[in-house]
Amino acid sequence: MNPENLLRARSALIGLRSNAGPLDNVAVAFGSGVTALYGQNGAGKTWILDSLRRALRGRYRGINQLICQLEHDTGVYEWVMEHLADEVHESWYRSKSTPGAGAALLRGAIKNWFIRGGRYFKPYEEVEEIEPDLIEDLVLARSIALIPVGDNAAEWDVWLCLPRDVPAGTREVAAYQSAVEVAEGFAQKIADGNDTWREDDELSDEEYGLREQAEEKLYDELSLLEWEYIHRPIAGLVWEYRSLAMPDDVRRMLDPIIRDDLPIPMVKLFSARSIPFVLEDDDDEADIDSLTRAAFAKHFEVELLSAGSSLSLSTDMQQWVSERAQSANETYSLLLQDAPQLTLELRPLGQWVRDSPLHWCVKYGAYGHTKVPVSELSRAESRWARVAVRRALDLTGAVSVIVMDEPEAALHRAAERQMAKGLSELTSVGLQVIVATHSPEVLDARTTECLHVSNTNGKTSVGFMPPLGSETLSALGLSPSDLLGLYRIFLLVEGAHDEIVIRALCGELLDNERIKIVPMRGGRKLPGTVESQLLFDLSDAHLVAVLDDVRSQEIEDAWLEAQTRYLASGSEDAIDFLSQAFKQRKGDEYGWLVQWLSRALAKGVHSRVEPHGFTARDIIEYLPVEQLVPGAHKTWSDLRREHESAVQSLDRSKGLHDFKRWLTQSYGADISLTNVERAAKSVQVIPEEFLHFGYRLREIGARPCKR
């Protein structure tokens, strides 16, 4: 995309609502970069992509709502203002420089909608009846909904969306929900009363008739209550697409909209036959030579029309062809590992009648005499070549959306990794990429918004990634080997107590950052993890070792200095520095850390390992002492001092030199896994050291992974 068009194209898709096929009012929120839909086969991923494709093509299938950003100085905003100006026979080009011109056009369209009453819902008789705050909050709206209504040709209804975070939006939603609640309560009251009197066998015919009349009046009252929410402004969307909106229709359509987080369409602005979005669909096998010819003809329209019989291939034409080929190859090599070189031929004028003027191919052989059309390349080569060519031809400044089903198809794992990285880089120039995938490489990318698609009892739902684990593999549509590649950090801890406490105090962070805790069953086993082929050769993840009774900042500073020395003078100098830095430190933990970090330097994997220490001598000392040692009535510091003063006289054969065993023997401490977990979950205020630990893990997880 040309740099001058990048600003205009920054408006993006916010999300999609769809009730097509098995999608029962499903709401999907898109990220600004790569959005990945994943889950089991048959969950509904393809239906979501198909609904998105049809929405972008303006074709009706159920009621699809494509929610888009509406920001000033973007292509979408300019497009909306041009249409609104046309509706009132004005020129947006001439009036746009006037302060408040856009707001005035929106305000007029909003008032007109409410005065007309949309299509069927109750109109306002006077402008003064319209809630002024509602109008002004809608003027500030920053999103629109494109609702495809086309049959044989593309067409969209364009709606202004009510922001949820403005006072009028909050009030309108609350008023609708309150009216529904009142009507439901009244309906239940009628039902309860009916059950009572209809079971009374001793009523006379006259009494029975009177009761039926009373019931009819109650139902009339209920109807009036239901019309309260049927005629609310928020229900205009239902009236527009239902010939006669009934309470059930309104509830069925609006209730899911109220529950999701996407903006709510409220005011229909206009209808349009084109939109400022370009769908780049990898399933679209349209002839790229024809697409290139059309782009060429549009760019040189004046020259081609004025040339008559004296047409010649100008330098500008040759340069345009060269630039398109260069751009396509840059994208192609970004997305496909070992991509062949694409050539765009501008054929001589004499061949234009017989052949296409422009032709994409790959030339093989020493002199390039063998030409293979893009359509005859391998599946992966052809697919990504079409994407690259479309990217090279995107000169309009419209917002481009790439939609792909299984982008990893026909790629080996290394090629998957490059493809995932390439898609992420494309989003940096204004594209949005929405894919359905099972690829760990795509799901693991930091810029990917992962959405889990599941199907329960035939109903599709969309949510965020559940915590990673063997029990969730099936739901994620992944294999055990895939799971290894999805973790960003392996957290090496000494034992089960460490795992329980860290999980209790940092559980949400572990899931969000895709961190796997690996208990070593003793810190002495730490140095050997560097030799683990599983952790280093089959994963890109970082390794963070956590030990008790060490000073975190001290080892972080020493490790940073050691890595600096490694880059300056090699591993031997770095290892010597580490050995000297902790030579005077007591405790086995420092020795284990030095061995671990030294081995990492020797093997050249130092960029992926990080040490971390907690100052407490055992991780249970961050938990409430009264829950683990209820009979002591002392602090952890008191208990430590008492143990240290008595340790020389304790029976080592019984293991009483070990602090935990001594606690159990002397005070009846309960440090079972169950009780430690109970104590960890009771912690109300997260210790400061664990907050720092969480910040550090986020920073490490954000670093690029290297093999």
C-alpha positions in Angstrom: 0.0 0.0 0.0 1.3 3.5 -0.8 2.5 5.4 2.3 0.1 8.3 1.6 -2.9 5.9 1.8 -1.8 4.3 5.1 -3.4 6.9 7.3 -6.7 6.8 5.4 -6.8 3.0 5.6 -6.3 2.7 9.4 -10.0 2.2 10.1 -10.5 -1.4 10.9 -13.2 -4.0 11.5 -14.2 -4.2 15.1 -16.3 -7.4 14.9 -19.0 -9.4 13.3 -22.4 -10.6 14.5 -24.1 -13.4 12.5 -27.1 -15.7 12.7 -26.3 -17.5 9.5 -26.6 -21.3 9.5 -25.7 -22.7 12.9 -24.4 -19.3 14.1 -27.1 -18.3 16.6 -26.4 -14.6 17.0 -22.7 -15.3 17.4 -20.5 -12.2 18.1 -16.8 -12.2 17.1 -14.5 -9.3 18.2 -11.6 -8.9 15.8 -8.1 -7.7 16.8 -6.4 -4.9 14.9 -3.8 -7.3 13.6 -4.1 -11.1 13.1 -7.2 -12.7 14.5 -7.0 -16.5 14.7 -10.1 -18.7 15.1 -9.3 -22.1 16.3 -11.1 -25.2 17.7 -12.3 -28.6 16.7 -13.5 -29.4 13.2 -17.2 -28.7 12.9 -17.2 -26.1 15.7 -18.3 -23.3 13.2 -15.0 -21.6 12.2 -15.7 -22.0 8.4 -19.3 -20.6 8.9 -17.8 -17.5 10.6 -15.3 -17.0 7.8 -18.1 -17.5 5.2 -20.3 -15.0 7.0 -17.5 -12.5 7.0 -16.8 -13.0 3.3 -20.5 -12.6 2.4 -20.7 -9.5 4.6 -17.7 -7.9 2.8 -19.2 -8.9 -0.5 -22.6 -7.3 0.4 -24.6 -10.6 0.0 -27.5 -11.3 2.3 -27.4 -14.5 4.4 -29.2 -14.1 7.7 -28.6 -10.8 9.4 -24.9 -10.2 9.5 -23.6 -7.1 11.1 -20.1 -6.0 10.2 -19.0 -3.5 12.9 -16.3 -1.0 11.8 -14.4 1.9 13.3 -15.5 5.4 12.3 -12.5 7.7 13.0 -11.9 11.2 11.6 -9.5 11.5 8.7 -9.9 8.0 7.5 -11.3 6.5 4.4 -14.3 5.1 6.2 -15.2 8.5 7.7 -14.8 10.3 4.4 -17.0 7.7 2.7 -19.8 8.1 5.3 -19.7 11.9 5.1 -19.8 11.9 1.3 -22.9 9.7 1.4 -24.6 11.8 4.0 -23.9 15.0 2.1 -25.3 13.4 -1.1 -28.5 12.6 0.9 -29.1 16.3 1.5 -27.8 17.4 -1.9 -24.6 19.0 -0.5 -20.9 18.7 -1.4 -18.8 17.2 1.3 -15.7 18.2 -0.6 -16.7 21.9 -0.3 -18.1 21.8 3.2 -15.6 19.5 5.0 -13.3 22.4 5.9 -16.1 24.0 7.9 -15.7 23.3 11.6 -18.4 20.9 12.8 -19.6 20.0 9.3 -19.4 16.3 9.9 -21.2 16.5 13.2 -24.0 18.6 11.5 -24.5 15.9 8.8 -24.7 13.2 11.4 -27.1 15.2 13.6 -29.4 15.8 10.7 -29.4 12.1 9.7 -30.1 11.0 13.3 -33.1 13.4 13.7 -34.5 12.4 10.3 -34.3 8.7 11.3 -36.2 9.2 14.6 -38.8 11.6 13.0 -39.5 9.0 10.3 -39.7 6.3 12.9 -37.3 4.1 10.9 -39.5 1.8 8.9 -42.2 0.6 11.3 -41.4 1.6 14.9 -43.2 4.5 16.6 -42.1 7.8 15.0 -41.5 11.0 17.0 -44.0 13.6 16.0 -41.8 16.5 17.0 -38.0 17.0 17.1 -38.4 18.2 20.7 -39.6 14.7 21.7 -36.3 13.1 20.8 -34.0 12.9 23.8 -31.3 15.5 23.1 -28.6 13.6 25.0 -29.3 10.6 22.8 -28.7 12.6 19.7 -25.5 14.2 20.9 -24.1 11.0 22.1 -24.8 9.4 18.8 -23.1 12.3 17.0 -20.0 11.3 19.0 -20.3 7.6 17.8 -17.1 6.1 16.6 -18.4 3.0 14.9 -20.8 1.9 12.2 -22.5 -1.4 11.2 -22.5 -2.6 7.6 -25.5 -5.0 7.1 -25.4 -6.8 3.8 -28.8 -6.9 2.0 -27.7 -7.6 -1.5 -29.2 -10.5 -3.6 -27.9 -10.5 -7.1 -25.7 -7.5 -6.6 -23.7 -6.2 -3.6 -25.6 -3.8 -1.3 -25.3 -2.7 2.3 -27.4 -0.8 4.9 -25.1 1.5 6.9 -26.0 2.0 10.6 -24.6 4.4 13.2 -23.8 2.5 16.4 -24.7 3.6 19.9 -21.5 3.6 22.0 -22.0 1.6 25.2 -19.7 3.9 27.3 -21.7 7.1 27.0 -24.6 8.1 29.3 -27.3 7.8 26.7 -26.0 4.4 25.7 -26.1 3.2 29.3 -29.5 4.6 29.9 -31.0 3.1 26.7 -29.7 -0.4 27.5 -30.9 -0.1 31.1 -34.4 1.2 30.0 -34.8 -1.7 27.6 -33.7 -4.3 30.2 -36.0 -2.7 32.8 -39.0 -2.8 30.5 -38.3 -6.4 29.6 -38.0 -7.3 33.3 -41.3 -5.6 34.2 -43.1 -7.3 31.3 -41.6 -10.7 32.3 -42.7 -10.2 35.9 -46.2 -9.3 34.9 -46.5 -12.3 32.5 -45.4 -14.6 35.3 -48.0 -13.1 37.7 -50.7 -13.8 35.1 -49.5 -17.3 34.6 -49.5 -18.0 38.3 -53.0 -16.6 38.7 -54.3 -18.6 35.8 -53.0 -21.8 37.2 -54.9 -21.1 40.4 -58.3 -20.2 39.1 -58.5 -22.7 36.2 -58.0 -25.5 38.6 -61.0 -24.4 40.7 -63.7 -26.8 39.6 -66.4 -25.1 41.7 -66.6 -21.9 39.6 -70.0 -21.3 38.0 -70.2 -20.4 34.3 -70.8 -16.8 35.1 -67.8 -16.7 37.5 -65.7 -18.5 34.9 -66.7 -15.9 32.2 -65.8 -13.0 34.5 -62.4 -14.5 35.2 -61.8 -14.9 31.5 -62.7 -11.2 30.9 -60.3 -10.2 33.8 -57.6 -12.3 32.2 -58.1 -10.6 28.8 -57.6 -7.2 30.5 -54.4 -8.4 32.1 -53.1 -9.6 28.8 -54.0 -6.2 27.3 -51.9 -4.6 30.1 -49.1 -7.1 29.3 -49.2 -6.1 25.7 -48.8 -2.4 26.6 -45.9 -3.3 28.8 -44.2 -5.3 26.0 -44.7 -2.4 23.5 -42.7 -0.3 25.9 -39.5 -2.1 24.9 -40.7 -3.0 21.4 -40.9 0.7 20.6 -37.7 1.8 22.2 -35.1 3.4 19.8 -32.8 0.5 20.4 -35.4 -1.8 18.7 -35.2 0.1 15.4 -32.8 -2.6 14.0 -35.5 -5.3 14.5 -38.3 -3.2 12.9 -36.1 -2.6 9.8 -35.7 -6.3 9.1 -39.0 -7.7 10.3 -42.3 -6.8 8.6 -44.1 -6.8 12.0 -41.9 -7.0 15.1 -43.4 -9.0 17.9 -42.0 -9.3 21.5 -40.3 -12.6 20.8 -38.6 -11.2 17.7 -37.3 -8.2 19.6 -36.0 -10.3 22.5 -34.5 -13.0 20.2 -32.5 -10.4 18.2 -31.7 -7.8 20.8 -30.9 -9.8 24.0 -27.7 -11.3 22.5 -26.7 -7.9 21.2 -27.1 -6.4 24.7 -25.0 -9.3 26.2 -22.0 -9.0 23.9 -19.5 -6.2 23.9 -19.8 -4.9 20.4 -21.4 -1.5 19.6 -25.2 -1.5 19.0 -26.6 -0.4 15.6 -29.3 2.2 16.3 -29.7 4.7 13.4 -29.8 3.7 9.7 -27.9 6.3 7.8 -28.1 5.2 4.2 -27.8 2.3 1.8 -24.7 1.8 -0.5 -23.6 -0.4 -3.4 -19.9 -0.2 -2.5 -17.9 0.0 0.7 -14.3 1.2 1.5 -13.1 -2.3 2.3 -11.3 -4.7 0.0 -11.7 -8.4 0.7 -8.5 -10.3 -0.1 -9.8 -13.9 0.0 -7.3 -16.7 -0.6 -10.2 -18.9 -1.9 -10.9 -16.4 -4.7 -9.1 -17.9 -7.7 -9.9 -15.0 -9.9 -7.4 -14.6 -12.7 -4.6 -12.4 -11.4 -3.6 -11.5 -14.9 -7.1 -10.0 -15.4 -6.9 -8.2 -12.1 -3.5 -6.7 -13.0 -4.8 -5.7 -16.5 -7.7 -3.9 -14.9 -5.4 -2.1 -12.4 -3.1 -1.1 -15.3 -5.9 0.2 -17.4 -7.3 2.3 -14.6 -3.9 3.8 -13.8 -3.1 4.7 -17.4 -6.7 5.4 -18.4 -5.9 8.8 -19.9 -2.9 7.7 -21.9 -4.8 4.6 -23.3 -7.9 6.6 -24.3 -5.9 9.4 -25.9 -3.4 7.3 -27.7 -5.6 6.2 -30.6 -3.7 4.1 -33.1 -0.3 5.5 -32.0 -0.1 3.7 -28.6 3.4 2.9 -27.4 4.7 1.4 -24.2 6.0 4.4 -22.2 8.7 4.5 -19.6 6.0 5.1 -16.9 4.3 1.9 -17.9 7.5 -0.1 -17.7 8.2 1.4 -14.3 4.7 0.6 -13.0 5.2 -3.0 -14.1 8.6 -3.1 -12.4 7.2 -1.6 -9.2 4.3 -4.1 -9.0 6.7 -7.1 -9.5 9.1 -5.8 -6.9 6.2 -5.2 -4.4 4.7 -8.7 -5.1 8.1 -10.4 -4.6 8.7 -8.6 -1.3 5.4 -9.8 0.1 5.8 -13.3 -1.5 9.2 -13.9 0.2 7.8 -12.5 3.4 5.0 -15.1 3.5 6.5 -18.1 1.9 9.8 -19.7 2.7 12.0 -20.2 -0.4 9.4 -18.5 -2.6 10.3 -18.5 -6.3 10.8 -15.1 -8.1 7.6 -13.8 -9.7 7.9 -12.0 -13.0 5.3 -9.6 -14.4 5.6 -9.5 -18.2 4.4 -6.5 -20.2 3.9 -8.1 -23.6 4.6 -6.3 -26.9 1.7 -4.4 -28.3 1.4 -6.8 -31.2 0.4 -9.6 -28.8 -2.3 -7.7 -26.9 -5.1 -9.0 -29.2 -4.1 -12.6 -28.9 -2.7 -12.7 -25.3 -3.2 -10.8 -22.1 -1.1 -7.6 -22.1 0.3 -8.5 -18.7 1.2 -11.9 -17.4 2.4 -13.2 -14.1 4.8 -16.2 -14.2 7.9 -17.8 -12.7 10.9 -18.3 -15.0 13.0 -21.3 -14.6 16.2 -22.4 -16.3 19.6 -20.8 -16.8 18.1 -18.2 -19.2 14.6 -18.1 -17.9 13.1 -19.7 -21.1 10.8 -22.0 -19.1 7.8 -20.0 -17.9 5.3 -21.4 -15.5 2.0 -19.5 -14.9 1.1 -18.9 -11.3 -1.9 -21.1 -11.6 0.4 -24.1 -12.4 2.7 -23.7 -9.3 2.3 -25.9 -6.3 -0.6 -25.4 -4.0 1.2 -23.4 -1.4 3.2 -21.4 -4.1 0.1 -20.5 -6.1 -2.0 -19.6 -3.0 0.6 -17.2 -1.6 1.5 -15.8 -5.0 -2.1 -14.7 -5.4 -2.1 -13.0 -2.0 1.2 -11.3 -2.9 0.0 -10.0 -6.2 -3.3 -8.7 -4.7 -1.2 -6.9 -2.1 1.0 -5.3 -4.9 -2.2 -4.1 -6.7 -3.8 -2.5 -3.7 -3.3 1.1 -4.5 -6.7 2.5 -3.5 -6.2 3.3 0.1 -9.2 1.2 1.0 -9.0 -1.0 4.1 -7.9 -4.5 3.1 -9.0 -7.5 5.0 -7.3 -10.9 4.3 -9.6 -13.9 5.1 -8.0 -17.3 5.0 -9.0 -20.8 6.0 -6.1 -22.9 7.3 -3.2 -20.7 6.1 -0.8 -23.5 7.2 -2.1 -25.9 4.5 0.7 -27.5 2.5 3.4 -25.9 4.6 6.0 -27.7 6.8 6.6 -26.4 10.3 9.5 -24.0 9.4 7.5 -22.6 6.6 4.5 -22.2 9.0 6.7 -20.1 11.2 7.7 -17.8 8.4 4.1 -17.5 7.2 2.9 -16.6 10.7 5.7 -13.9 11.1 4.8 -12.6 7.6 1.1 -12.2 8.4 2.0 -10.3 11.5 4.3 -8.0 9.5 1.5 -7.3 7.0 -0.7 -6.0 9.7 1.8 -3.2 10.4 0.9 -1.5 7.2 -2.9 -1.3 7.9 -4.2 -4.7 7.0 -6.4 -6.9 9.1 -5.9 -10.7 8.8 -8.6 -13.1 10.0 -7.8 -16.8 9.7 -9.2 -20.2 10.9 -6.2 -22.3 11.9 -4.8 -25.2 13.9 -1.2 -23.9 13.5 0.7 -23.5 16.7 3.0 -21.0 14.9 0.1 -18.7 14.1 -1.6 -19.1 17.6 1.7 -18.5 19.3 2.5 -15.2 17.6 2.5 -12.2 20.1 0.4 -10.1 17.7 -2.3 -12.8 17.2 -5.7 -12.4 18.9 -6.7 -16.0 19.6 -10.4 -16.8 19.7 -11.6 -20.3 20.6 -14.6 -21.5 18.6 -16.6 -24.3 20.2 -19.9 -26.0 19.6 -22.2 -27.3 22.4 -25.5 -29.0 21.6 -25.3 -27.6 18.0 -24.8 -24.0 19.1 -21.6 -22.2 18.2 -19.9 -19.9 20.6 -16.7 -17.8 20.5 -14.5 -17.1 23.5 -10.9 -16.6 24.5 -8.2 -19.3 24.7 -8.8 -21.6 27.7 -5.8 -22.4 30.0 -3.4 -24.7 28.2 -3.1 -28.3 29.3 -3.5 -31.9 28.2 -7.2 -31.8 29.2 -7.9 -28.9 26.8 -6.1 -30.3 23.7 -9.2 -31.8 22.2 -11.2 -28.7 22.7 -8.5 -26.6 21.1 -8.2 -28.9 18.1 -4.5 -29.5 18.9 -2.1 -32.5 19.3 0.3 -33.0 22.3 3.2 -32.0 20.1 1.4 -28.7 19.3 1.0 -27.9 22.9 4.8 -27.8 23.5 5.1 -25.1 20.9 2.4 -22.9 22.3 4.1 -22.2 25.7 6.1 -19.0 25.8 7.9 -19.7 29.1 8.8 -22.8 31.0 9.0 -21.9 34.7 11.4 -24.3 36.5 10.6 -24.5 40.2 12.0 -26.7 42.9 9.0 -28.7 43.9 5.2 -29.1 44.4 4.9 -26.4 47.1 6.5 -23.9 44.7 4.1 -24.9 42.0 1.1 -24.6 44.2 2.0 -21.2 45.6 3.0 -19.6 42.3 -0.1 -20.9 40.6 -2.4 -19.6 43.4 -0.8 -16.1 43.5 0.0 -15.8 39.7 -2.6 -18.1 38.1 -4.2 -15.7 35.7 -0.8 -14.4 34.6 0.4 -18.0 33.9 -2.7 -18.7 31.6 -2.6 -15.3 29.8 1.1 -15.4 29.1 1.1 -19.2 28.3 3.5 -20.2 31.0 4.1 -23.9 31.9 5.4 -24.7 35.4 7.9 -27.6 35.5 8.7 -28.9 39.0 12.3 -30.2 39.1 11.8 -32.1 42.4 14.8 -30.4 43.9 17.0 -27.4 43.0 20.0 -29.7 42.5 18.5 -30.9 39.3 18.4 -27.4 37.8 21.8 -27.5 36.0 20.8 -30.6 34.0 17.9 -28.9 32.4 20.2 -27.1 30.0 20.9 -30.5 28.3 17.1 -31.1 27.8 16.5 -31.5 24.1 12.8 -31.3 24.7 13.0 -27.8 26.2 15.6 -26.3 23.9 15.4 -28.1 20.5 11.6 -28.7 20.3 10.5 -25.4 21.7 11.2 -21.7 21.2 10.1 -20.9 24.8 12.2 -19.1 27.4 13.3 -20.9 30.5 13.0 -19.1 33.9 14.5 -20.8 37.0 13.0 -19.9 40.3 14.8 -20.7 43.6 14.2 -19.7 47.2 16.7 -18.0 49.5 18.5 -15.9 46.9 18.5 -12.2 46.2 16.6 -11.6 42.9 18.0 -8.2 42.0 21.6 -9.4 42.7 21.4 -12.4 40.4 19.5 -10.4 37.7 22.3 -7.8 37.6 25.1 -10.5 37.6 23.4 -12.4 34.8 23.1 -9.2 32.7 26.8 -8.5 33.2 27.7 -12.1 32.3 25.8 -11.9 29.0 27.5 -8.6 28.2 30.9 -10.2 28.8 29.8 -13.2 26.6 29.2 -10.9 23.7 32.4 -8.9 24.2 34.9 -11.7 25.0 33.2 -15.1 24.9 31.8 -17.7 27.2 35.0 -18.4 29.3 35.2 -14.8 30.6 31.4 -14.8 31.3 31.5 -18.0 33.2 34.5 -16.9 35.3 32.7 -13.7 36.2 29.6 -15.7 37.4 31.8 -18.0 39.5 33.5 -15.0 41.2 30.3 -13.0 41.7 28.7 -15.6 43.9 31.8 -17.2 45.4 31.2 -15.8 48.8 27.5 -16.6 48.9 26.3 -19.3 51.2 23.6 -21.8 50.3 23.3 -24.5 47.7 20.9 -22.4 45.6 23.7 -20.0 44.4 25.8 -23.0 43.4 23.0 -24.5 41.4 22.3 -21.2 39.7 25.9 -20.7 38.7 26.2 -24.2 37.2 22.9 -23.7 35.3 23.8 -20.3 33.9 27.4 -21.4 33.1 26.1 -24.4 31.1 23.7 -22.1 29.2 26.6 -19.8 28.3 28.7 -22.8 27.2 25.9 -24.2 25.0 25.0 -20.7 23.5 21.4 -20.8 24.7 21.9 -18.0 27.3 19.4 -15.7 25.5 16.6 -18.0 26.4 17.4 -18.6 30.1 16.7 -16.3 33.1 17.2 -16.7 36.8 14.9 -15.5 39.4 15.0 -15.7 43.2 12.7 -15.2 46.2 14.4 -13.9 49.3 12.3 -16.1 51.7 14.2 -19.3 52.5 11.1 -21.3 51.6 8.2 -20.3 49.5 5.7 -21.4 52.1 6.9 -18.4 54.2 4.8 -16.1 51.9 1.7 -17.8 53.2 -0.2 -17.1 56.5 1.8 -18.8 59.2 -1.4 -19.4 61.3 -2.8 -21.7 58.7 0.2 -23.9 58.3 1.5 -23.8 61.9 -1.6 -23.0 63.9 -0.2 -24.1 67.3 2.9 -21.9 67.2 1.4 -18.4 67.6 4.7 -17.0 66.2 5.8 -15.3 63.0 7.9 -17.0 60.3 10.9 -15.0 61.4 10.5 -16.2 65.0 10.3 -19.8 63.9 13.4 -19.5 61.7 15.4 -18.0 64.6 14.2 -20.7 66.9 15.2 -23.5 64.5 18.6 -21.9 63.7 19.5 -21.6 67.4 18.5 -25.3 68.1 19.8 -26.9 64.9 23.1 -28.0 66.4 21.4 -30.1 69.0 18.7 -31.6 66.8 18.7 -35.2 65.7 19.9 -35.2 62.1 19.0 -38.8 61.6 15.4 -37.8 62.0 15.8 -35.1 59.5 15.1 -32.3 62.0 17.8 -30.1 60.5 15.2 -29.6 57.7 13.0 -26.6 58.7 9.7 -28.1 57.5 10.3 -31.5 59.2 11.2 -29.6 62.4 7.9 -27.6 62.1 5.9 -30.8 61.8 7.7 -32.5 64.7 7.8 -29.5 67.1 4.5 -27.7 66.3 2.4 -30.2 64.4 2.6 -28.1 61.3 0.3 -29.2 58.4 2.3 -28.6 55.2 0.5 -31.2 53.1 -0.2 -30.2 49.5 -3.9 -29.8 50.3 -3.3 -27.4 53.2 -0.6 -25.4 51.4 -3.0 -24.9 48.5 -5.8 -23.9 51.0 -3.4 -21.4 52.6 -2.2 -20.0 49.2 -5.8 -19.4 48.1 -6.5 -17.5 51.3 -3.9 -14.8 50.6 -5.7 -11.5 50.3 -2.8 -9.2 49.4 -0.3 -10.4 46.8 3.3 -10.0 48.2 5.4 -7.3 46.6 8.0 -9.9 45.4 5.3 -11.8 43.5 4.1 -8.5 41.8 7.7 -7.9 40.7 7.9 -11.5 39.5 4.7 -11.1 37.4 6.1 -7.9 35.8 9.3 -9.7 35.0 7.5 -12.7 33.4 5.5 -10.4 31.2 8.6 -8.7 30.0 10.4 -12.0 29.3 7.3 -13.4 27.5 7.3 -10.3 25.2 10.8 -10.9 24.0 11.2 -12.6 20.6 12.0 -16.3 20.7 15.1 -17.6 18.9 16.2 -21.1 18.1 
